[in-house]
Amino acid sequence: VVHETLYITQGTLWTDGNPRENSVLINGTSPGPELRFRVGDLALIKVFNHLPNQNTTIHFHGISQSLSPASDGTPMISQWPIAPNNFFEYQIHFTKADIGTTFYHSHVGAQIMTAHGAFIVTGDEEISTIPKGAIEKTMLVGDYFYANDETIVKDLLSDPFVWPGSASSVSLNGKSWRVSDGCNDTIAAMKGLNCDQSDYKGPEVIDVEYDRSYRLRWIGAQTLMHLAIGIFGHSQKIIAADGKHMQPINTTFIEIMGGQRYDTILNTKTKEQVEREKTGGCYPIRFETRWRIPATNGWAMLRYPNSTCDVKIDAPFPRNNTATYLPAQQFGWISDQFHPLKGSKHIAPQDWEVSRRVILQAQQVAIAPGKTPALRWDVNNLAYNESDPRANHDKVTVQTPYLIQLFKGDAMMPSYQRGLHPTSPDVQPGFDEVSSTYVGKAGEVIDVVIINNSSAFNHVTETHPWHFHGAEHFTIAMGIGEFTEEAFQKAKKRFYPGIARDTTGVWPGLGASIEKPAVLLANNTSGAWSVIRYRVPEDDSSSGVWMLHCHWAFHQIMGMSVNWFFGP
Ligand SMILES: [Cu+2]
């Protein structure tokens, strides 16, 4: 048994030199401590909510929780949110399926922006793609907004709609390149602070030795910014996605969305090489925004021994500029080249095993008239409300967390039979209207088609990283434009057999807001789609209610989330 204690508090951060007050911290810092466990461990993680006036929970992202569904940290689903001055103890039994790189984070509001930390599960990986003696480095990527969580949530749901904009900066391991000439007195004064209080730490520096192999554990903890990341003068070999090993693939940059992780192998240069390249042993790690304007770009540094780079000085590297050094954006990045390792246990179910297809039409909608109306992200015409999962838009009902309902045998609890036989012709079979859950049965294989429709408000499309809680799913196809049977079969061949993940990207395709000139799609037109295949585990180990949601916290807050009920 391994005990951990996390204290959730509030404090001011100075990540990029400017302050963000009332940031949610874990054990006094952001990111919180890196937690490491081994397969076979039983972890008891006590989370104390010491926030003055906000609820919280902690979700262990990508951990299947097959033996402990009540520890998934989803408010009103697996548990009541933890109220101020209360605590909750999470119990996690780590199984082989949990091995890998991931993170834990708050699942309430926008707290994830700062309330997160690396979470590494180790065990006998027996993987030949990791060089012997590889040195591990955690590369936890975040985005930083000056607006605090409560302001962001209020703005996103307000009428008129208030868009918080792009992030002020991008961070690596909680540290960021300065975006201006240090702390701005005006910004600080607006928050009742002054720049003398700043504890700005400078950008992250990753120190490496000559001629060694490194295993970089990249973790995408951003809340909105879709990032391309490359290390000048170095390529990386991707060996795992979302913690699951895959056939190695070389790349000059990775593209990472919120909730996704990539393990890469970085082989460092010899002393002679570094000297020949006259870089002084300093190689910038470049972050560039993709698929969103304005871009938030940034830097960190890869540094060799005895280097001459002074990372406190901005020159010669531009700061938060808009120049692009990394390859241009491309639909789907290299996702169709990801394939499972030979002999892997994580192989997608075959076509003949699929019993049903569920279509999720995702779309931004206006819920009020006006020039800047209140906006939501609907999935099949419902916008999720985290404090009331069965409500639609802002209609309020009084409910109990799903798992507590199931435990009590409540009549309102999710029902597989009711879900498969809807009484209204407007409801897609597989959706239980009473509990507002999509349903699945042990052993069933379901294809979930996520359609990225144009916004009903401004007709554009964006990226969305869809994260499935609980067991793994498989990314089996992606396509641009309308989802048709023909396009699906074609794409499926390209992706075959598809890798196991827990967070699959849905790219914008047509109507991408960043394309110039913008192609405005007609209402209810698909810009692109992704298909994930999910096998409800045969035993009752995944009984429970699991979220499937966009991992851009901004979109999730605005409703882009659904729940799945899996029963025996
Ligand atoms: Cu989204």
Residues whose N, C-alpha, C, O or C-beta is under 5 A from the ligand:
A	BS01	CU	T463 H464 C550 W552 H555 M560
